[in-house]
Amino acid sequence: MQPETKYARLEGDRIAYQVLGHGPPDLVMTRGGYGHLDIAWEDPGSALFFRSLASFSRLILFDRRGMGASDPLSPDPLPPWESYAEELAAVLDAVGCERAAILAEMDAGSLALFFAGARPDRTSALILANTAAKFVAADDYPIGMSAEVGEAILAQFDQGWGTDALLGVLLPSRVGDQRFRHWYMKMQRAVASPKAAQSFLRTMLEVDVRTVLPLVHAPTLILHRRDVRLLPIDHGRYLAEHIPEARLVELPGADAPLIWEKPQLTLDLIEEFLVGVRRTAEPNRVLATVLFTDIVDSTKHVGRLGDRRWRELLNTHDEVARQIVEEWGGRLVQTTGDGILATFDGPGRGIGCAAAVRDQLAGIGLHIRSGLHAGEVELRGDDVGGIAVHIAARVMAAAGSGEILVSRTVRDLVAGSDLVLEDRGVWPLKGVEGTWGLFAVVER
C-alpha cells in the first residue's frame, strides 16, 4: 500500500507530501514540476524505487504547488521559482525534520541547489541527477541548448503533453512498454494542464544558478547519464567542477529520470553516499540576498526640519522598515542611520520588501533608494559581512531616488517571475573588481 498523503501549509496553499521508512538519514526526493504523488504509486517501477530508498532512509516525497496533488496555481504568472525553498521548508517543518538530504533530478536540480545554498543548516547532503545549473546556452556557457531549441521544446510540450510524444525524448528505455506508455500519459494529464506544464518549463529554461554553485557546502553527489538528449553529460561535469568537493558518477543510459533504467546501480550509489555522509559543522557562510536602503537627501531634510523632527522621522522610518522586513520573511541586520541592511533567503522577497518600504515611506515624505545583490555572506553573530554585502551597498549607491537597482546575479535568480527589470548598463562599483551589469525594477 502507498503511504498516506498529507498536507503542509504555506501562505494558505496546501502542499501534498508523503513519508515512508525510518531515518536517519532523512531524504527528500523531488522530481521538480512533473510528478504526482498518488499516480506515481500505480507504476510498479516507481513504487519499488521509492520503497528501496525508504529501506535505508526516512523518505519524504512532495508535489510542488501548482502540480500533482498540491493546490493549483495560476500559471500566469507563477510564483518565483525560489519559492521552492519555502515549500520544501514547510514540508520539513510538517514532518518534524530539521535537516535532510535532497535528491533532485531534471528541472528540480536548480531548485535544490538554491535551497542548499540559502539554507545550509537544513541541508545535510545533495544528490543531483541529470540536471544543470543553466539549461540555455550563453556566451560563457556554450554547453546549454540554443534559444531556438528551447522554443522548439516548449512547442513540443504544448503539442505533446498528456500523450506519448515526449516518451522517446525523456524515457527511451520505456518506449516499447505499452502498459507504461498508458500510465505515463495518464500521469502527465494528472500532474498539470498543458498550459501549466509549459509555464513551468519556460521558467526552467530561464533559470541560471551558476553563481550559487561555489556556495554549496553540503556533501554533493552528481549522477548523470551519458546519453540524455535534453541534458548532455557536460552539464553534470560543469556541476562537478564548480561545486566544492562534489563527486560525479557518469552512468550508462539515456533516461532523464532515475527510476526506470538500471535502478539498482543508482540505488546502490545513493545508499553508499548517504550512509557515509558526515554531519557538517554549523555553517558560517550562506547564500543570501542583501538589501541596502538609503534616504535620499537626508542632509537637506535635517536642515529643513531640525534635529528633533528629523529624529522622529528616523524613528518612524526604522519601525516601518523593521515591520516590512519581517512581513517579507527577511532579517533586519541593522539600521544605518538613514537606511537599513537586511538579508533574505530569496531575491524575490528582497525586491518585494524594497518596493514596500519605498512606497510606505513615500507617504511620510521620505524617498529612498535601494540596492540588492545575492551571494555568499559571512555570519558574524547578529551581523553579516563579506564581498556580497559590499557589492549590495555599491549597487544601492548607483540608484536614484525611488529606484530599486539589482545586480545581474539577482536578475538571473528571479528569471521566470513576474518582475520586470530594465537593463541599466554596465557600471564600475567602487572597491569591487571589474564592471557589473545593473538592472532596475520597473514593475511589480
C-alpha positions as CSV (number, residue, x, y, z in Angstrom):
1,M,0.0,0.0,0.0
2,Q,1.2,3.5,-0.7
3,P,1.7,5.9,2.2
4,E,-0.9,8.3,3.3
5,T,-0.9,11.7,1.5
6,K,-0.9,14.6,3.9
7,Y,-0.7,18.4,3.5
8,A,1.7,21.1,4.7
9,R,0.6,24.7,4.6
10,L,2.3,27.7,3.0
11,E,0.5,31.1,2.7
12,G,-2.9,29.4,2.6
13,D,-1.9,26.8,0.0
14,R,-1.7,23.1,0.6
15,I,1.4,21.1,-0.3
16,A,0.9,17.4,-0.7
17,Y,3.5,15.1,0.9
18,Q,4.1,11.5,1.9
19,V,6.6,9.9,4.3
20,L,7.7,6.3,4.4
21,G,10.6,4.4,6.0
22,H,12.6,5.4,9.1
23,G,15.7,7.5,9.4
24,P,18.3,8.6,9.9
25,P,19.0,9.9,7.3
26,D,16.0,11.9,6.2
27,L,15.9,12.0,2.4
28,V,13.7,14.3,0.3
29,M,13.2,13.2,-3.3
30,T,11.8,15.9,-5.5
31,R,11.1,15.4,-9.2
32,G,10.5,19.1,-9.9
33,G,7.3,20.1,-11.7
34,Y,6.4,16.8,-13.2
35,G,5.4,14.3,-10.6
36,H,2.1,13.2,-8.9
37,L,2.4,11.6,-5.5
38,D,-0.7,9.3,-5.9
39,I,-0.4,8.4,-9.5
40,A,3.3,7.5,-9.2
41,W,2.4,4.5,-7.0
42,E,0.4,2.9,-9.8
43,D,3.6,2.1,-11.6
44,P,5.5,-0.8,-10.1
45,G,8.9,0.6,-11.0
46,S,8.2,3.8,-9.2
47,A,6.8,2.0,-6.2
48,L,9.8,-0.3,-6.0
49,F,12.3,2.7,-6.3
50,F,10.6,4.6,-3.5
51,R,10.5,1.6,-1.2
52,S,14.1,0.9,-1.9
53,L,15.1,4.4,-0.9
54,A,12.9,4.0,2.2
55,S,14.8,0.9,3.2
56,F,17.8,3.0,4.3
57,S,16.2,6.4,4.9
58,R,13.0,8.2,6.0
59,L,11.9,9.2,2.5
60,I,9.9,12.4,2.1
61,L,8.0,13.0,-1.2
62,F,6.1,16.1,-2.1
63,D,4.4,17.8,-5.1
64,R,5.2,21.4,-5.7
65,R,2.3,23.9,-5.6
66,G,0.6,24.0,-8.9
67,M,1.4,20.4,-9.7
68,G,0.1,17.0,-8.8
69,A,-1.9,16.6,-5.6
70,S,-1.0,20.1,-4.3
71,D,-3.1,23.2,-4.6
72,P,-3.3,24.6,-8.1
73,L,-1.7,27.9,-9.1
74,S,-2.4,30.4,-11.8
75,P,0.3,29.8,-14.5
76,D,0.4,33.4,-15.4
77,P,2.4,34.4,-13.5
78,L,3.8,31.5,-11.5
79,P,5.4,32.4,-8.1
80,P,9.1,33.0,-8.2
81,W,11.0,29.7,-8.7
82,E,12.8,30.4,-5.4
83,S,9.5,29.7,-3.6
84,Y,10.5,26.1,-3.9
85,A,12.8,26.7,-0.9
86,E,9.7,27.9,1.1
87,E,7.7,24.9,0.0
88,L,10.4,22.4,1.0
89,A,10.9,24.1,4.4
90,A,7.2,24.0,5.0
91,V,7.2,20.2,4.3
92,L,10.2,19.6,6.5
93,D,8.5,21.5,9.3
94,A,5.3,19.5,8.9
95,V,7.2,16.2,9.3
96,G,9.4,17.4,12.1
97,C,12.7,17.3,10.1
98,E,15.4,19.8,11.0
99,R,17.9,18.6,8.3
100,A,17.6,16.4,5.2
101,A,19.5,15.1,2.3
102,I,17.9,16.2,-1.0
103,L,17.7,14.1,-4.1
104,A,16.7,16.2,-7.1
105,E,16.5,15.4,-10.8
106,M,16.0,17.3,-14.0
107,D,14.4,20.7,-13.5
108,A,14.4,20.2,-9.7
109,G,18.2,20.4,-9.6
110,S,18.4,24.2,-9.8
111,L,15.7,24.4,-7.1
112,A,17.6,22.1,-4.8
113,L,20.9,24.0,-5.4
114,F,19.2,27.2,-4.3
115,F,17.9,25.6,-1.2
116,A,21.3,24.1,-0.3
117,G,23.0,27.5,-0.8
118,A,20.4,29.6,1.1
119,R,19.6,27.1,3.9
120,P,22.7,25.1,4.6
121,D,21.5,24.5,8.1
122,R,18.7,22.3,6.8
123,T,20.7,20.5,4.0
124,S,22.8,17.5,5.1
125,A,23.6,16.3,1.6
126,L,22.8,16.9,-2.0
127,I,22.2,14.4,-4.8
128,L,21.8,15.9,-8.3
129,A,20.6,13.7,-11.1
130,N,20.6,14.5,-14.8
131,T,20.3,18.2,-14.2
132,A,22.0,21.5,-14.9
133,A,22.8,24.9,-13.4
134,K,21.6,26.6,-16.6
135,F,19.8,25.0,-19.4
136,V,20.1,27.5,-22.3
137,A,23.4,28.5,-23.8
138,A,25.2,31.8,-23.2
139,D,28.5,33.2,-24.4
140,D,30.1,31.9,-21.2
141,Y,28.1,28.7,-21.1
142,P,28.2,27.1,-24.6
143,I,27.1,23.7,-23.4
144,G,23.5,24.7,-23.0
145,M,20.8,24.4,-25.7
146,S,20.3,27.2,-28.1
147,A,17.3,29.6,-27.7
148,E,15.8,28.1,-30.8
149,V,16.0,24.6,-29.5
150,G,14.4,25.8,-26.2
151,E,11.5,27.3,-28.1
152,A,11.1,24.1,-30.1
153,I,10.9,22.1,-26.9
154,L,8.3,24.5,-25.5
155,A,6.2,23.9,-28.6
156,Q,6.7,20.2,-28.3
157,F,5.5,20.2,-24.7
158,D,2.5,22.3,-25.8
159,Q,1.5,19.9,-28.5
160,G,2.5,16.6,-26.9
161,W,1.7,17.0,-23.2
162,G,-0.5,14.2,-22.0
163,T,0.4,12.0,-24.9
164,D,3.3,9.6,-25.6
165,A,5.0,12.2,-27.8
166,L,7.6,13.0,-25.1
167,L,8.4,9.4,-24.1
168,G,11.1,8.9,-26.7
169,V,13.0,12.0,-25.6
170,L,12.7,11.6,-21.8
171,L,12.4,7.8,-21.3
172,P,13.7,6.0,-24.3
173,S,14.2,2.8,-22.2
174,R,10.4,2.5,-21.8
175,V,9.2,3.2,-25.4
176,G,8.4,-0.4,-26.1
177,D,6.3,-1.0,-22.8
178,Q,2.7,-0.4,-23.7
179,R,1.4,-0.6,-20.1
180,F,4.0,2.0,-19.1
181,R,3.0,4.3,-22.0
182,H,-0.6,4.4,-20.9
183,W,0.3,5.1,-17.3
184,Y,2.8,7.8,-18.2
185,M,0.2,9.7,-20.3
186,K,-2.3,9.4,-17.5
187,M,0.3,10.8,-15.0
188,Q,1.1,13.7,-17.2
189,R,-2.5,14.7,-17.5
190,A,-2.9,14.4,-13.7
191,V,0.2,16.5,-13.0
192,A,-0.9,19.6,-14.7
193,S,-2.7,21.1,-17.7
194,P,-0.6,21.6,-20.9
195,K,-0.6,25.3,-20.3
196,A,0.7,25.0,-16.7
197,A,3.3,22.4,-17.8
198,Q,4.6,24.7,-20.5
199,S,4.7,27.6,-18.0
200,F,6.8,25.6,-15.6
201,L,9.1,24.5,-18.4
202,R,9.6,28.1,-19.6
203,T,10.6,29.1,-16.1
204,M,13.1,26.3,-16.0
205,L,14.7,27.4,-19.3
206,E,15.2,30.9,-17.8
207,V,16.9,29.7,-14.6
208,D,20.6,30.3,-14.1
209,V,22.1,29.3,-10.7
210,R,25.8,29.1,-11.6
211,T,26.6,31.8,-9.0
212,V,25.1,29.5,-6.3
213,L,27.5,26.6,-7.0
214,P,30.5,27.7,-5.1
215,L,28.2,28.4,-2.1
216,V,27.0,24.8,-1.7
217,H,28.8,23.3,1.3
218,A,26.8,20.1,1.7
219,P,28.4,16.9,0.5
220,T,27.3,16.5,-3.1
221,L,26.9,13.5,-5.4
222,I,26.2,14.1,-9.1
223,L,24.7,11.3,-11.1
224,H,24.4,11.9,-14.8
225,R,23.7,9.5,-17.6
226,R,26.0,9.9,-20.6
227,D,23.3,9.9,-23.4
228,V,20.4,12.0,-22.0
229,R,19.3,14.0,-25.1
230,L,18.0,17.2,-23.4
231,L,20.8,17.3,-20.8
232,P,24.2,16.3,-22.2
233,I,26.8,14.9,-19.8
234,D,28.7,18.2,-20.0
235,H,26.1,19.7,-17.7
236,G,27.0,17.2,-15.0
237,R,30.7,17.8,-15.5
238,Y,30.2,21.5,-15.1
239,L,28.4,21.0,-11.8
240,A,31.2,18.8,-10.5
241,E,33.8,21.3,-11.5
242,H,32.1,24.2,-9.7
243,I,30.6,22.7,-6.6
244,P,33.3,22.3,-3.9
245,E,34.4,18.7,-3.5
246,A,31.4,17.3,-5.4
247,R,31.7,13.8,-6.8
248,L,30.5,12.9,-10.3
249,V,29.4,9.5,-11.4
250,E,28.8,9.1,-15.1
251,L,26.1,6.5,-15.6
252,P,25.2,4.5,-18.7
253,G,21.9,5.1,-20.4
254,A,19.7,7.8,-21.9
255,D,16.7,8.2,-19.5
256,A,16.3,11.6,-17.9
257,P,14.5,10.4,-14.7
258,L,16.5,8.0,-12.5
259,I,13.8,5.4,-11.7
260,W,13.5,3.0,-14.6
261,E,16.9,2.5,-16.3
262,K,19.3,0.3,-14.3
263,P,17.7,1.4,-11.0
264,Q,19.8,-0.9,-8.8
265,L,23.0,0.8,-9.8
266,T,21.6,4.2,-8.9
267,L,20.1,3.0,-5.6
268,D,23.4,1.4,-4.6
269,L,25.3,4.6,-5.3
270,I,22.8,6.7,-3.3
271,E,22.8,4.4,-0.3
272,E,26.6,4.2,-0.2
273,F,26.8,8.0,-0.4
274,L,24.2,8.7,2.3
275,V,25.5,6.1,4.8
276,G,29.0,7.6,4.6
277,V,27.9,11.3,4.9
278,R,29.4,13.0,7.9
279,R,27.4,15.7,9.7
280,T,28.8,19.0,8.6
281,A,29.7,21.8,11.0
282,E,27.4,24.6,11.6
283,P,27.8,26.9,8.6
284,N,29.2,30.4,9.0
285,R,28.8,31.3,5.3
286,V,25.5,31.1,3.5
287,L,23.8,32.3,0.3
288,A,21.7,35.3,1.0
289,T,20.1,38.3,-0.8
290,V,21.4,41.5,0.7
291,L,19.3,44.7,0.7
292,F,20.6,48.2,1.4
293,T,18.4,51.2,1.5
294,D,19.2,54.9,2.0
295,I,17.1,58.0,2.4
296,V,17.8,60.5,-0.4
297,D,18.9,64.0,0.5
298,S,18.9,63.3,4.3
299,T,21.2,66.2,5.0
300,K,18.7,68.6,3.4
301,H,15.9,67.1,5.5
302,V,17.9,67.8,8.7
303,G,18.4,71.4,7.7
304,R,14.8,71.9,6.8
305,L,13.2,70.0,9.7
306,G,15.6,70.5,12.6
307,D,17.2,67.8,14.7
308,R,14.1,66.9,16.8
309,R,11.7,66.4,14.0
310,W,14.3,64.6,12.0
311,R,14.9,62.1,14.8
312,E,11.1,61.5,15.0
313,L,11.1,60.7,11.3
314,L,14.0,58.4,11.6
315,N,12.3,56.5,14.4
316,T,9.3,56.1,12.2
317,H,11.5,55.0,9.3
318,D,13.2,52.4,11.4
319,E,9.9,51.0,12.7
320,V,8.3,50.9,9.3
321,A,11.3,49.2,7.8
322,R,11.6,46.6,10.6
323,Q,7.9,45.7,10.3
324,I,8.0,45.3,6.5
325,V,11.3,43.3,6.5
326,E,9.6,40.8,8.9
327,E,6.5,40.7,6.8
328,W,8.6,39.7,3.8
329,G,10.4,37.0,5.7
330,G,13.8,38.8,6.0
331,R,16.1,39.7,8.8
332,L,16.9,43.3,9.7
333,V,20.6,43.1,10.4
334,Q,20.9,46.8,11.3
335,T,19.7,50.3,10.7
336,T,22.4,52.5,9.2
337,G,21.3,55.9,10.5
338,D,19.3,56.8,7.4
339,G,18.8,53.4,5.9
340,I,18.8,49.7,6.6
341,L,20.8,46.5,5.9
342,A,18.6,43.4,5.6
343,T,19.0,39.8,4.3
344,F,16.6,37.4,2.7
345,D,16.6,33.8,1.7
346,G,15.5,34.7,-1.8
347,P,15.8,37.7,-4.1
348,G,12.1,37.9,-4.9
349,R,11.3,38.6,-1.3
350,G,14.1,41.2,-1.1
351,I,12.8,43.1,-4.1
352,G,9.2,42.9,-2.7
353,C,10.4,44.3,0.6
354,A,12.3,47.1,-1.0
355,A,9.3,48.2,-3.0
356,A,7.0,48.0,0.1
357,V,9.4,50.1,2.2
358,R,9.8,52.7,-0.6
359,D,6.0,53.0,-1.0
360,Q,5.3,53.2,2.7
361,L,8.0,55.8,3.4
362,A,6.9,58.0,0.5
363,G,3.7,58.6,2.4
364,I,5.5,60.5,5.1
365,G,7.7,62.4,2.7
366,L,10.8,60.2,2.8
367,H,12.2,59.0,-0.5
368,I,14.7,56.1,-0.6
369,R,16.9,54.3,-3.0
370,S,17.6,50.6,-2.8
371,G,20.2,48.1,-4.0
372,L,20.3,44.3,-3.9
373,H,22.9,41.6,-4.6
374,A,22.8,37.9,-3.9
375,G,25.9,36.0,-2.9
376,E,27.8,34.4,-0.1
377,V,27.7,36.2,3.2
378,E,29.7,35.6,6.3
379,L,27.7,35.3,9.5
380,R,29.2,37.2,12.4
381,G,26.9,36.8,15.3
382,D,24.0,39.1,14.6
383,D,26.0,40.9,11.8
384,V,26.9,39.9,8.3
385,G,29.9,40.5,6.2
386,G,31.7,39.6,3.0
387,I,32.0,40.8,-0.5
388,A,28.3,40.3,-1.3
389,V,27.4,42.9,1.4
390,H,29.9,45.3,0.0
391,I,28.5,44.8,-3.6
392,A,24.9,45.4,-2.4
393,A,26.0,48.7,-0.8
394,R,27.7,49.8,-4.1
395,V,24.6,48.8,-6.1
396,M,22.5,51.0,-3.9
397,A,24.8,53.9,-4.3
398,A,24.2,53.8,-8.0
399,A,20.4,54.0,-7.6
400,G,18.4,57.2,-7.9
401,S,15.5,58.5,-5.8
402,G,12.8,55.8,-5.6
403,E,14.8,53.4,-7.6
404,I,15.5,49.7,-6.8
405,L,18.7,48.5,-8.5
406,V,19.8,44.9,-8.6
407,S,22.9,43.1,-9.7
408,R,23.0,40.7,-12.7
409,T,23.2,37.9,-10.2
410,V,19.8,38.9,-8.7
411,R,18.4,39.3,-12.3
412,D,19.4,35.7,-13.1
413,L,17.9,34.3,-9.9
414,V,14.5,35.9,-10.4
415,A,14.2,34.6,-14.0
416,G,10.7,33.4,-14.7
417,S,9.0,35.6,-12.1
418,D,6.6,38.4,-12.8
419,L,9.2,41.0,-12.1
420,V,10.2,43.4,-14.9
421,L,13.8,44.5,-14.9
422,E,15.2,47.2,-17.1
423,D,18.9,47.0,-18.2
424,R,20.8,50.0,-16.9
425,G,24.1,49.0,-18.5
426,V,27.5,48.1,-17.1
427,W,28.9,50.0,-14.1
428,P,32.1,50.1,-12.2
429,L,31.5,49.6,-8.4
430,K,33.9,51.3,-6.1
431,G,36.2,48.9,-4.4
432,V,34.9,45.9,-6.5
433,E,37.0,44.4,-9.3
434,G,35.6,44.6,-12.8
435,T,32.4,46.1,-14.1
436,W,28.9,45.0,-13.1
437,G,25.6,44.8,-15.0
438,L,22.8,46.6,-13.1
439,F,19.1,46.4,-13.6
440,A,16.2,48.5,-12.3
441,V,12.9,47.1,-11.0
442,V,10.3,48.9,-13.1
443,E,7.2,47.0,-12.4
444,R,5.9,44.6,-9.7
